């Protein structure tokens, strides 16, 4: 796989981190969770960054940090809002294959019981449904590969990704 990364994008609760860890083990890659990279860089939790800087400030911070992320042979699990950062997405795309983990809205809503506790970047008054409709076209725009997770457990999702990566590369 020539040193390139696998970059997982998608809504919160689609399983990017869980799937990412398993994928990294199967490929012999490192695992990078961009939320943890941001927290380490800023020295505070995501929810504190959002509380201090607001959503736009958080998105700017995420974009700045991830536009200079420099890793190879890694599975990178991104936060759901990464697709708002054009520089970050250019960097991630340049150095990796972008895989969109797609789940239909009703299944996502079921998985995402408490949106506030998840640290989801959602504006005051915005619903999960409107956030989904806003983000889905952006995920599709940046994706090299789209994995339909509907009806899949973790193992099946990982299997679909492995097949798609082999076919894609």
C-alpha positions as CSV (number, residue, x, y, z in Angstrom):
1,X,0.0,0.0,0.0
2,X,2.9,2.4,-0.7
3,X,2.9,4.5,2.5
4,X,-0.5,6.1,1.9
5,X,-3.1,6.5,4.6
6,X,-6.7,5.4,4.9
7,X,-8.8,8.4,6.0
8,X,-12.2,7.6,7.5
9,X,-14.9,10.3,7.3
10,X,-18.6,10.4,8.2
11,X,-21.1,11.5,10.7
12,X,-20.5,10.9,14.4
13,X,-21.4,7.4,15.6
14,X,-20.9,5.6,12.3
15,X,-17.9,3.8,13.9
16,X,-14.9,5.6,12.4
17,X,-12.7,5.0,15.5
18,X,-13.8,1.5,16.2
19,X,-13.5,0.4,12.6
20,X,-10.2,2.4,12.3
21,X,-8.5,0.5,15.1
22,X,-9.4,-2.9,13.6
23,X,-8.4,-1.8,10.1
24,X,-5.0,-0.5,11.4
25,X,-4.4,-3.9,13.0
26,X,-5.3,-5.8,9.9
27,X,-3.1,-3.6,7.7
28,X,-0.2,-3.3,10.1
29,X,-0.7,0.5,10.2
30,X,-0.7,3.1,12.9
31,X,-4.0,4.4,14.1
32,X,-4.6,8.2,14.4
33,X,-7.7,9.7,15.9
34,X,-7.8,13.4,14.8
35,X,-9.9,14.4,17.8
36,X,-7.1,13.2,20.1
37,X,-4.5,15.0,17.9
38,X,-6.5,18.3,18.2
39,X,-6.9,17.8,22.0
40,X,-3.2,17.2,22.4
41,X,-2.2,20.1,20.2
42,X,-4.5,22.5,22.1
43,X,-4.0,21.0,25.5
44,X,-7.8,20.8,26.2
45,X,-10.8,18.7,25.5
46,X,-12.8,19.3,22.3
47,X,-15.8,20.4,24.3
48,X,-13.7,23.1,26.0
49,X,-12.3,24.3,22.7
50,X,-15.8,24.6,21.3
51,X,-17.0,26.3,24.5
52,X,-14.1,28.8,24.3
53,X,-13.9,29.5,20.6
54,X,-17.4,28.6,19.4
55,X,-18.1,26.3,16.5
56,X,-16.4,28.4,13.8
57,X,-13.3,28.8,16.0
58,X,-13.2,25.0,16.6
59,X,-13.6,24.4,12.8
60,X,-10.7,26.8,12.2
61,X,-8.6,25.1,14.8
62,X,-9.4,21.6,13.4
63,X,-8.6,22.8,9.8
64,X,-5.3,24.4,10.9
65,X,-4.0,21.4,12.8
66,X,-5.1,18.8,10.3
67,X,-3.9,20.7,7.3
68,X,-0.3,20.0,8.6
69,X,-0.9,16.5,9.9
70,X,2.0,14.5,8.5
71,X,1.7,10.7,8.9
72,X,2.2,7.7,6.7
73,X,1.0,4.1,6.8
74,X,-1.9,5.2,9.1
75,X,-5.6,4.7,9.4
76,X,-6.9,8.2,10.3
77,X,-10.2,8.5,12.0
78,X,-11.5,12.1,11.7
79,X,-14.1,14.1,13.5
80,X,-17.4,14.5,11.7
81,X,-16.8,18.2,11.1
82,X,-13.5,17.7,9.3
83,X,-15.2,18.2,5.9
84,X,-15.7,21.9,6.7
85,X,-12.0,22.4,6.5
86,X,-10.8,22.7,2.9
87,X,-7.1,22.8,3.8
88,X,-7.4,19.8,6.1
89,X,-9.3,17.8,3.5
90,X,-6.8,18.7,0.8
91,X,-3.9,17.5,3.0
92,X,-5.7,14.3,4.1
93,X,-6.7,13.5,0.4
94,X,-3.3,14.2,-0.9
95,X,-1.7,11.7,1.5
96,X,-4.5,9.0,1.6
97,X,-7.5,7.3,0.3
98,X,-10.7,8.9,1.8
99,X,-13.3,6.4,2.8
100,X,-16.8,7.7,3.7
101,X,-18.7,5.5,6.1
102,X,-22.3,6.1,5.2
103,X,-25.2,5.3,7.4
104,X,-28.8,6.3,6.7
105,X,-30.3,8.9,8.9
106,X,-32.7,6.8,10.9
107,X,-30.0,4.3,11.9
108,X,-27.7,7.2,12.8
109,X,-30.3,8.9,14.9
110,X,-30.8,5.6,16.8
111,X,-27.0,5.3,17.5
112,X,-26.6,8.9,18.5
113,X,-28.8,9.0,21.6
114,X,-27.3,12.0,23.3
115,X,-25.8,14.4,20.7
116,X,-24.6,16.9,23.3
117,X,-22.5,14.3,25.2
118,X,-20.8,13.2,22.0
119,X,-19.2,16.6,21.4
120,X,-21.0,16.8,18.0
121,X,-20.3,20.1,16.3
122,X,-23.9,21.3,15.9
123,X,-25.1,24.9,15.9
124,X,-27.7,26.2,18.3
125,X,-31.1,25.4,17.0
126,X,-29.8,23.0,14.3
127,X,-31.3,19.5,14.2
128,X,-29.5,16.2,13.6
129,X,-31.5,15.9,10.4
130,X,-30.5,19.3,9.0
131,X,-26.8,18.6,10.0
132,X,-27.0,15.2,8.2
133,X,-28.4,16.9,5.1
134,X,-25.7,19.6,5.2
135,X,-22.8,17.2,5.6
136,X,-23.8,14.2,3.4
137,X,-22.9,16.0,0.1
138,X,-19.6,17.2,1.6
139,X,-18.7,13.6,2.6
140,X,-19.5,12.4,-0.9
141,X,-17.5,15.2,-2.5
142,X,-14.3,14.3,-0.7
143,X,-14.7,10.5,-0.7
144,X,-12.6,8.2,-2.9
145,X,-14.7,5.3,-1.7
146,X,-18.2,5.2,-0.2
147,X,-19.0,2.3,2.2
148,X,-22.7,1.7,2.8
149,X,-22.9,0.6,6.4
150,X,-26.6,-0.1,6.5
151,X,-27.2,-3.6,7.8
152,X,-23.5,-4.1,8.6
153,X,-21.9,-4.9,11.9
154,X,-18.3,-3.8,12.6
155,X,-16.7,-6.9,11.0
156,X,-18.8,-6.6,7.8
157,X,-17.9,-2.9,7.5
158,X,-14.2,-3.6,7.9
159,X,-14.5,-6.4,5.3
160,X,-16.2,-4.0,2.8
161,X,-13.4,-1.4,3.4
162,X,-10.7,-4.0,2.9
163,X,-12.3,-5.2,-0.4
164,X,-12.8,-1.6,-1.6
165,X,-9.2,-0.6,-0.8
166,X,-7.8,-3.6,-2.6
167,X,-10.0,-2.8,-5.7
168,X,-9.2,0.9,-5.5
169,X,-5.4,0.7,-5.3
